[in-house]
């Protein structure tokens, strides 16, 4: 049996990995809500909150400051941006919400794993010290504050 070593993330990108952790928890919360038979509108309300308070800013940071390190035409960047577009549609749809949430739960988890295991690994391998310093300078990490007004996942 082979053991996987944890991925070592450069300091300047670690905040994105922490944000990815919270996003993976969102997928888990959606899945748990479905398993518990929680009303879809309650799950959707939380998902909307998460999108507006976390995902929009996260995608913006990646697209404006992280992905350009590889270049707009790089196949991994094209894939990530395409996935962002698809995820934005799933987050914001108001039609067949249950199906959209189900797809969102699956696709969001796959997207985070792609970024963490493949895309960010590639980015940190080629990023210059100057690029990493720029990321560090523009990013101010905030403590993650969850919306606990209705913890349907508990």
C-alpha positions in Angstrom: 0.0 0.0 0.0 1.4 3.4 -1.0 0.9 6.4 1.3 0.2 9.8 -0.2 2.3 12.6 1.2 0.4 15.7 2.1 0.7 18.4 -0.5 3.1 21.1 0.6 1.7 24.5 -0.3 3.9 27.6 -0.4 3.1 30.1 2.3 1.7 32.7 -0.1 -1.0 30.2 -1.4 -1.9 28.6 1.9 -4.8 31.0 2.5 -6.4 29.7 -0.7 -6.1 26.1 0.6 -7.8 27.1 3.8 -10.6 28.7 1.8 -10.8 25.4 -0.2 -11.2 23.5 3.0 -14.3 25.6 3.9 -15.6 25.0 0.4 -15.2 21.3 0.8 -17.2 21.6 4.0 -19.9 23.4 2.0 -20.1 20.3 -0.3 -20.3 18.1 2.8 -23.1 20.3 4.3 -25.2 20.1 1.1 -24.7 16.3 1.0 -25.6 16.0 4.7 -28.7 18.3 4.2 -29.9 16.0 1.4 -29.3 12.9 3.6 -31.3 14.4 6.5 -34.2 15.4 4.3 -33.7 19.1 5.0 -36.0 21.5 3.1 -34.2 22.5 -0.1 -35.0 26.2 0.5 -33.0 26.1 3.7 -30.0 24.5 2.0 -30.3 27.0 -0.9 -30.4 29.9 1.6 -27.1 28.8 3.2 -25.5 28.1 -0.2 -26.5 31.6 -1.4 -25.0 33.1 1.7 -21.7 31.2 1.2 -21.5 32.2 -2.4 -22.0 35.9 -1.7 -19.6 36.0 1.3 -16.9 33.6 0.2 -17.0 32.1 -3.3 -17.3 35.3 -5.3 -14.2 36.8 -3.7 -12.3 33.6 -3.9 -13.0 33.1 -7.6 -12.1 36.7 -8.2 -8.8 36.4 -6.4 -7.8 33.3 -8.3 -8.8 34.6 -11.7 -7.2 38.1 -11.3 -4.0 37.2 -9.4 -3.3 33.4 -9.2 -4.2 32.0 -12.6 -2.3 34.6 -14.6 0.9 33.1 -13.2 0.4 30.2 -15.7 -1.2 32.4 -18.4 -4.7 32.7 -19.7 -4.0 30.2 -22.5 -2.7 27.4 -20.3 -5.0 24.4 -20.5 -5.3 24.1 -16.7 -6.3 27.7 -16.3 -8.8 27.4 -19.1 -10.3 24.3 -17.3 -10.4 26.2 -14.0 -12.1 29.2 -15.5 -14.6 27.0 -17.3 -15.4 25.3 -14.1 -15.8 28.6 -12.3 -18.4 29.6 -14.9 -20.2 26.4 -14.5 -20.2 26.6 -10.7 -21.4 30.2 -10.8 -24.4 29.0 -12.8 -25.1 26.3 -10.3 -24.8 28.7 -7.4 -27.1 31.3 -8.9 -29.8 29.2 -10.7 -33.3 29.7 -9.5 -34.7 26.8 -11.7 -34.7 23.1 -10.5 -32.8 24.1 -7.4 -32.6 20.6 -6.0 -30.9 19.3 -9.1 -28.6 22.3 -9.2 -27.6 21.8 -5.5 -26.9 18.1 -6.1 -24.7 18.9 -9.1 -23.1 21.8 -7.2 -22.2 19.5 -4.3 -20.4 17.0 -6.6 -18.8 19.5 -9.1 -17.6 21.9 -6.3 -15.7 19.1 -4.6 -14.2 17.9 -7.8 -13.1 21.4 -8.7 -11.4 22.1 -5.3 -9.6 18.8 -5.6 -8.4 19.7 -9.1 -7.1 23.1 -8.0 -5.4 21.7 -4.9 -3.8 18.6 -6.5 -3.1 19.8 -10.0 -3.5 23.5 -10.7 -1.9 25.0 -7.6 0.9 22.5 -7.7 1.7 23.6 -11.2 1.4 27.3 -10.2 3.7 27.1 -7.2 6.3 25.3 -9.3 6.7 28.1 -11.7 5.7 31.2 -9.7 8.6 33.6 -9.2 9.4 35.1 -5.8 8.2 38.4 -7.1 4.8 36.9 -8.1 4.5 35.2 -4.7 5.3 38.5 -2.9 2.7 40.3 -4.9 0.1 37.7 -3.9 1.1 38.1 -0.3 0.9 41.9 -0.5 -2.6 42.1 -2.0 -4.2 39.4 0.2 -5.4 40.1 3.7 -6.7 36.9 5.2 -9.8 37.1 7.2 -11.0 34.7 9.8 -13.7 32.4 8.4 -17.0 33.2 10.0 -19.7 30.8 9.2 -23.4 31.5 9.0 -24.7 29.5 12.0 -28.3 30.9 11.9 -29.6 27.5 10.8 -27.1 24.7 11.1 -29.1 22.2 9.1 -26.1 19.9 8.8 -26.0 19.0 12.5 
